[in-house]
Amino acid sequence: MSTHAESWHAALHRLQRAGVPHALATQVTSAGSTPREPGAQMVITADAVFDTLGGGTFEWQTIEAARQRLAACEPGMSLEAFSLGGRSGQCCGGFVNVLLEVFPGSPVTLALFGAGHVGREIVRLAEPLGWQLIWHDSRDDAFPAWADEIPRLECRRTPDPAAAVAELPAGSHALVMTHDHAEDRALVDALLRRGEACASLGLIGSQSKWASFRSRLADAGHDESALARVRCPIGMSTGGTGGDKRPYAIALATLAELLPLAASTDRPDQRGLDPAVLRDLF
């Protein structure tokens, strides 16, 4: 177990800004002799711990419970009860309740290929959504200086389209809008070859561009069901931009189209702890 000197509140702020999965453990009650007092907190990730609830077996069990839920991607709250002499095998003889709050990290990963005008507007508009953003471009010095200030944004210079696509997390949503048509086509080809591992795929351009791409991608072996997954022009399912071709307008229509695709339909109920549990606790 790796314990870091960073305080739990500093770690919590940093991890939430970065979209990294983590858990917050809060001691909410104590009876008898206990290592820490109610209100003590610690933050737990898959490979690190920040701050402490006092150490000992019960802290180790708290960390294990948190990591099991992180590994299973189980967000929400749970209440852990420890008798410091029973479940925990400690000699304090006290009793504590620990509230575990598991944050699964960013619910959506958006892979954006192209750091041109539309790409820049999409990154700015997507920032408040809490998504993980992976921004690719094959050119040197393509990313703006302000990109360093965007939380949950990773900029990658990726001259090899196939390698860039292979490194994407499974379930990513992809938007292709580079400066080069040949690069666009290579990226769409690689993304389609990842199959369902790519959650959705949008391509900037006109209907004539897509007609040309579609023919060449079919010749490359992609069937009709695969080609039907590509949205081109992007933003059209929301009515398009009404003829407004400014980058901001295209970015707005593109994100409006992407939002329902990115919305999770299988997230668990997150209404919190059962009221009966809280009544018994307090």
C-alpha positions in Angstrom: 0.0 0.0 0.0 1.4 3.4 -1.0 0.6 6.2 1.5 1.2 9.8 0.3 1.9 12.9 2.3 -0.7 14.9 0.3 -3.7 15.7 2.5 -7.0 14.0 1.8 -8.8 17.3 0.7 -5.9 18.3 -1.6 -6.0 14.8 -3.2 -9.8 14.8 -3.5 -9.7 18.2 -5.3 -6.9 17.0 -7.7 -8.5 13.6 -8.4 -11.9 15.0 -9.1 -10.5 17.6 -11.5 -8.5 14.9 -13.3 -11.5 12.5 -13.5 -9.5 9.7 -11.8 -11.6 7.0 -10.0 -11.3 7.3 -6.2 -13.1 6.8 -2.9 -13.6 9.1 0.1 -13.8 7.3 3.5 -15.3 9.3 6.4 -15.5 8.1 10.0 -19.0 9.1 11.0 -19.4 7.6 14.5 -17.2 6.2 17.2 -17.9 4.5 20.5 -15.4 3.5 23.2 -11.7 3.6 22.4 -11.0 4.3 18.7 -7.8 5.5 16.8 -9.5 8.6 15.3 -12.5 10.8 16.0 -15.7 11.2 13.9 -14.9 13.4 10.9 -11.6 11.8 10.2 -11.2 11.2 6.4 -9.0 9.6 3.9 -8.9 9.2 0.1 -8.3 5.9 -1.6 -7.3 5.1 -5.2 -6.4 1.8 -6.9 -2.7 2.3 -5.9 -2.5 5.1 -3.3 -3.9 6.3 0.0 -4.0 9.9 1.2 -4.3 10.6 5.0 -5.4 8.0 7.6 -8.3 6.8 9.8 -5.8 5.8 12.4 -4.1 2.7 10.9 -4.5 -0.9 11.9 -6.6 -3.7 10.5 -9.9 -1.8 10.3 -8.2 0.9 8.0 -6.8 -1.9 5.8 -10.3 -3.4 5.6 -11.7 0.0 4.6 -9.1 0.4 1.9 -9.9 -3.1 0.6 -13.6 -2.4 0.5 -13.1 0.8 -1.4 -10.8 -0.8 -3.9 -13.2 -3.7 -4.5 -15.9 -1.2 -5.4 -13.5 0.9 -7.5 -12.5 -2.2 -9.5 -16.2 -3.2 -10.0 -17.1 0.4 -11.0 -19.7 0.7 -8.3 -20.3 4.4 -7.6 -22.3 5.7 -4.7 -22.3 5.4 -0.9 -22.1 2.5 1.5 -21.8 2.3 5.3 -19.1 0.0 6.8 -19.3 -1.0 10.5 -16.2 -2.1 12.4 -16.0 -3.5 15.9 -12.3 -3.0 17.0 -11.9 -6.3 18.5 -14.4 -8.3 16.4 -14.3 -7.8 12.6 -11.0 -5.9 12.8 -9.1 -8.0 15.4 -7.8 -4.8 17.1 -7.5 -4.4 20.9 -9.0 -1.0 21.2 -12.4 -2.4 22.0 -14.3 0.5 20.4 -16.8 0.7 17.5 -16.8 2.8 14.3 -18.9 3.4 11.3 -17.2 4.5 8.1 -19.1 6.1 5.2 -17.6 5.1 1.8 -18.3 7.4 -1.2 -17.0 6.0 -4.5 -16.5 8.3 -7.4 -16.0 6.3 -10.7 -14.2 9.1 -12.5 -15.3 10.7 -15.8 -18.3 8.8 -17.1 -17.5 9.5 -20.7 -14.3 9.6 -22.8 -14.3 11.8 -25.9 -11.4 11.2 -28.3 -11.1 14.3 -30.6 -8.8 14.1 -33.6 -7.8 17.5 -34.9 -6.8 20.7 -33.1 -8.3 23.1 -35.7 -10.9 25.8 -35.1 -13.9 23.4 -34.6 -11.8 21.1 -32.4 -10.8 24.0 -30.2 -14.4 25.1 -29.7 -15.6 21.6 -28.9 -12.9 21.3 -26.2 -14.0 24.6 -24.6 -17.7 23.7 -24.7 -17.1 20.1 -23.4 -15.0 21.3 -20.4 -17.9 21.7 -17.9 -19.4 18.3 -18.8 -16.9 16.4 -16.7 -15.8 14.1 -19.6 -12.3 12.8 -20.1 -11.0 14.5 -23.2 -8.1 12.9 -25.3 -7.1 15.4 -28.0 -5.0 14.2 -30.9 -3.2 16.0 -33.7 -0.3 14.9 -35.9 1.3 18.3 -36.3 3.9 19.9 -34.1 2.7 22.8 -31.9 -0.9 22.3 -32.9 -2.4 22.6 -29.4 -3.2 26.1 -27.9 -1.4 27.2 -24.8 -4.7 27.3 -22.9 -5.1 23.5 -23.2 -2.9 23.1 -20.1 -5.5 24.8 -18.0 -8.4 22.4 -19.0 -9.0 19.7 -16.4 -9.4 16.1 -17.6 -7.7 17.0 -20.9 -4.8 15.0 -22.4 -3.1 16.3 -25.5 -1.3 13.8 -27.7 0.8 14.4 -30.8 0.0 11.3 -32.8 1.4 11.0 -36.4 0.3 7.4 -36.7 -3.5 7.2 -36.9 -3.7 3.4 -36.3 -1.5 3.6 -33.3 -3.5 6.5 -31.9 -6.7 4.6 -32.2 -5.2 1.4 -30.7 -4.4 3.3 -27.5 -7.9 4.6 -26.9 -9.8 3.3 -23.9 -12.6 0.9 -24.9 -16.0 2.7 -25.1 -14.6 6.0 -26.2 -16.7 8.4 -28.4 -14.6 9.7 -31.3 -14.8 12.8 -33.5 -12.6 13.0 -36.5 -11.8 16.5 -37.9 -8.2 16.8 -38.8 -6.6 19.2 -41.3 -6.1 16.4 -43.9 -8.7 14.2 -45.7 -6.3 11.3 -46.1 -5.7 11.4 -42.3 -9.4 11.6 -41.7 -10.0 8.5 -43.8 -7.2 6.5 -42.1 -8.6 7.4 -38.7 -12.2 6.4 -39.6 -10.8 3.1 -41.0 -8.9 2.4 -37.8 -11.9 3.3 -35.6 -14.3 1.1 -37.5 -11.8 -1.8 -37.2 -12.1 -1.4 -33.4 -15.8 -2.3 -33.8 -18.0 -1.8 -30.7 -15.0 -0.8 -28.7 -15.6 2.6 -30.2 -18.9 3.8 -28.7 -19.7 6.3 -31.4 -18.0 7.9 -34.4 -18.5 11.3 -36.0 -16.7 12.8 -39.0 -16.6 16.4 -40.0 -17.3 17.2 -43.6 -19.9 17.4 -46.4 -22.2 14.7 -47.8 -19.9 14.5 -50.9 -16.9 13.9 -48.7 -18.7 11.1 -46.9 -19.8 9.6 -50.2 -16.2 9.4 -51.3 -15.1 8.0 -48.0 -17.9 5.5 -47.9 -16.9 4.0 -51.2 -13.3 3.7 -50.3 -14.0 2.3 -46.9 -16.3 -0.3 -48.4 -13.5 -1.3 -50.8 -11.3 -1.7 -47.7 -13.7 -4.3 -46.3 -16.2 -2.5 -44.1 -19.7 -3.7 -44.4 -22.9 -1.6 -44.5 -23.7 -2.0 -40.8 -20.2 -0.7 -39.9 -20.5 2.3 -42.3 -23.9 3.2 -40.9 -22.3 3.9 -37.6 -20.4 6.9 -39.0 -22.2 10.3 -38.5 -21.3 12.6 -41.3 -21.9 15.5 -41.5 -21.7 15.8 -37.7 -24.4 17.7 -35.9 -27.2 16.9 -38.4 -29.3 14.8 -36.1 -30.1 18.0 -34.1 -31.1 20.0 -37.2 -27.6 21.1 -38.1 -26.5 24.7 -37.7 -29.1 26.3 -40.0 -26.4 27.2 -42.5 -24.1 28.8 -39.9 -20.6 27.4 -40.7 -18.8 29.2 -38.0 -16.7 26.9 -35.8 -18.6 27.7 -32.6 -22.0 26.9 -34.3 -20.6 23.6 -35.7 -19.2 22.7 -32.2 -22.6 23.4 -30.6 -24.5 21.2 -33.0 -21.9 18.5 -32.6 -22.1 18.4 -28.8 -25.9 18.5 -28.9 -25.8 15.4 -31.1 -23.3 13.7 -28.9 -24.9 14.3 -25.5 -27.7 11.6 -25.9 -25.2 9.2 -27.3 -22.9 9.7 -24.4 -25.6 9.5 -21.7 -25.3 6.3 -19.7 -28.5 4.2 -19.5 -27.3 1.7 -17.0 -26.0 3.8 -14.1 -27.1 2.4 -10.7 -29.5 4.1 -8.4 -27.6 6.9 -6.7 -30.1 8.3 -4.2 -27.8 7.5 -1.3 -28.2 5.4 1.8 -31.6 4.0 2.8 -33.2 6.2 5.5 -33.7 3.2 7.8 -29.9 2.7 7.8 -29.4 6.3 8.9 -32.0 6.1 11.6 -30.3 3.0 13.0 -26.9 4.7 12.8 -27.9 8.0 14.6 
